[in-house]
């Protein structure tokens, strides 16, 4: 059997063994801004479970981020897909997405405040063990969860999937209390080698417990099938890297938490 199929089976089989899940919208606020998250959790779970915050790509809290939250619930976690843009806004096109994501990247304090509001909301959800929380993010969301860690947020770990690794305040890495896992497309033109090297040096200088995994042949957005298959465009789906990175995340969570119920 081809290796990629074996990896996909490793990705899918744990979810198939889990009980059904439930989902609902969760309204919360950051300052005066209304935010609408998406909560997914095991239907018949008993006791407190680890909670995972999921941060969306640059398009906003769309079905892709929601499905990732559902997959985490199938694994036995309580997952909240956060709303960074507010009111559940989804960009109409790539141009609007670029402007939205860019405005938050240029205002890192606001970005941190928005994701911190999501983390605080996750910790208050029924069935969540507030001392056992982590955050994952995709592309823009990967950048966001790294900023959450740099803010000194109280969480066990963060996982960036093909996220931007740069920051205007690398000195803030000294505040990081979480373990860090960066899952990176080795051929990603939007996160070039010098940015990767700067991130590694940032983590090293701050004494962070960090890992960076680079997937050969993968470019930006390698986990999202909607990205197409043309690497020359800079963003493309890579089934092997998608499966491998999801397994890497699960292994990371096993390190962070006791096995969920």
Secondary structure, 3 states (H helix, E strand, C coil): CCHHHHHHHHHHHHHHCCCCEEEEEEEEEECCEEEEEEEEEECCCCCCEEEEEEECCCCECCHHHHHHHHHHHHCCCEEEECCCCCCCCECCCHHHHHHHHHHHHCCHHHHHHHHHHHHHHHHCCCCEEEEEEEEEEECHHHHHHHHHHHCCCCCCEEEEECCCCCCCCHHHHHHCCCEEEEEEECCCCCCCHHHHHHHHHHHHHHCCCEEEEEECCCCECCCCHHHCCCHHHCECCCHHHHHHHHHHHHHHHHHHCCCCC
